[in-house]
């Protein structure tokens, strides 16, 4: 399989467009002392983003009715138990991926 120059440039462009917004904030604030209130606020951002992603995956809106995505809920329960029990991100991700793979294989 060969890759054309256009495709290679497209992939490099996509990588650059993805990388720049993620790195720019770190470059801009690395030499700045942020106020304590900002640092406290930033500490909640990962929890908020993770919660939003999880809840978005668990529920589906069908018109005016909100329903569960039962497959995602079935994978969420053991993953949450492992997360609380081990407090290990890698073990949690592995259990979540394996659980979802098994569920998708059978359902």
TIZAMAR-301856 format. One record per residue (C-alpha): x, y, z; residue in three letters; residue number from 1. Coordinates in Angstrom, 2 decimals, decimal comma. Layout:
BEGIN
      px      py      pz residuo num
       X       Y       Z     ALA NUM
...
//
This chain:
BEGIN
      px      py      pz residuo num
    0,00    0,00    0,00     UNK   1
    1,37    3,37   -0,94     UNK   2
    0,57    6,77    0,44     UNK   3
    0,33    9,75   -1,87     UNK   4
    2,03   13,02   -1,01     UNK   5
   -1,35   14,72   -0,64     UNK   6
   -2,51   12,11    1,89     UNK   7
    0,73   12,41    3,87     UNK   8
    0,43   16,20    3,96     UNK   9
   -3,21   15,89    5,00     UNK  10
   -2,28   13,60    7,90     UNK  11
    0,52   15,93    9,00     UNK  12
   -1,83   18,91    8,78     UNK  13
   -4,46   17,11   10,88     UNK  14
   -1,81   16,20   13,44     UNK  15
   -0,65   19,83   13,62     UNK  16
   -4,20   21,17   13,96     UNK  17
   -4,83   18,69   16,79     UNK  18
   -1,50   19,29   18,54     UNK  19
   -1,35   23,12   18,48     UNK  20
   -4,50   23,86   20,56     UNK  21
   -3,44   21,30   23,15     UNK  22
    0,12   22,57   23,59     UNK  23
   -0,44   26,32   23,21     UNK  24
   -2,06   26,82   26,65     UNK  25
    0,87   25,09   28,36     UNK  26
    3,36   27,29   26,52     UNK  27
    1,43   30,47   27,36     UNK  28
    1,06   29,82   31,11     UNK  29
    4,29   27,99   31,96     UNK  30
    6,00   31,14   33,26     UNK  31
    2,90   32,74   34,78     UNK  32
    1,80   32,26   38,38     UNK  33
   -1,94   31,73   38,23     UNK  34
   -4,12   32,94   41,12     UNK  35
   -5,21   30,33   43,66     UNK  36
   -8,86   30,70   42,68     UNK  37
   -8,00   29,79   39,07     UNK  38
   -5,94   26,79   40,17     UNK  39
   -8,77   25,52   42,38     UNK  40
  -11,22   25,96   39,50     UNK  41
   -8,91   24,12   37,07     UNK  42
   -8,66   21,18   39,47     UNK  43
  -12,35   20,37   38,79     UNK  44
  -12,08   20,43   34,99     UNK  45
  -10,99   16,77   34,48     UNK  46
  -13,81   15,52   36,73     UNK  47
  -16,37   17,64   34,89     UNK  48
  -15,21   16,51   31,47     UNK  49
  -15,13   12,85   32,45     UNK  50
  -18,58   13,09   34,03     UNK  51
  -20,00   14,74   30,93     UNK  52
  -18,51   12,08   28,66     UNK  53
  -19,77    9,21   30,82     UNK  54
  -23,28   10,62   31,20     UNK  55
  -23,50   11,40   27,50     UNK  56
  -22,63    7,78   26,72     UNK  57
  -25,15    6,36   29,21     UNK  58
  -28,23    8,28   28,09     UNK  59
  -29,91    8,77   24,72     UNK  60
  -32,52   11,36   23,86     UNK  61
  -35,22   10,11   21,53     UNK  62
  -37,44   13,10   20,98     UNK  63
  -38,70   14,12   24,42     UNK  64
  -37,85   10,75   25,98     UNK  65
  -34,50   10,02   27,62     UNK  66
  -33,48    6,36   27,70     UNK  67
  -30,50    4,35   28,90     UNK  68
  -27,98    2,84   26,55     UNK  69
  -28,09   -0,54   28,26     UNK  70
  -24,90   -1,85   26,64     UNK  71
  -22,90    1,12   27,89     UNK  72
  -24,54    0,88   31,30     UNK  73
  -23,65   -2,83   31,52     UNK  74
  -20,00   -1,97   30,77     UNK  75
  -20,04    1,05   33,09     UNK  76
  -20,97   -0,87   36,25     UNK  77
  -17,93   -3,22   36,44     UNK  78
  -15,67   -0,43   35,23     UNK  79
  -16,88    1,87   38,01     UNK  80
  -16,41   -0,88   40,60     UNK  81
  -12,82   -1,46   39,47     UNK  82
  -12,16    2,30   39,44     UNK  83
  -13,37    2,71   43,01     UNK  84
  -11,71   -0,48   44,24     UNK  85
   -8,24   -0,11   42,64     UNK  86
   -8,03    3,66   42,00     UNK  87
   -5,88    2,72   39,01     UNK  88
   -6,58    4,40   35,68     UNK  89
   -4,87    1,68   33,65     UNK  90
   -6,80   -1,16   35,33     UNK  91
  -10,04    0,78   34,94     UNK  92
   -9,46    1,37   31,23     UNK  93
   -8,48   -2,28   30,65     UNK  94
  -11,60   -3,56   32,43     UNK  95
  -13,80   -1,09   30,55     UNK  96
  -12,38   -2,01   27,15     UNK  97
  -12,54   -5,76   27,79     UNK  98
  -16,08   -5,55   29,21     UNK  99
  -17,31   -3,54   26,22     UNK 100
  -15,58   -5,90   23,78     UNK 101
  -17,24   -8,93   25,38     UNK 102
  -20,64   -7,26   25,43     UNK 103
  -20,37   -6,17   21,79     UNK 104
  -19,26   -9,67   20,79     UNK 105
  -22,34  -11,26   22,32     UNK 106
  -24,87   -8,47   21,69     UNK 107
//
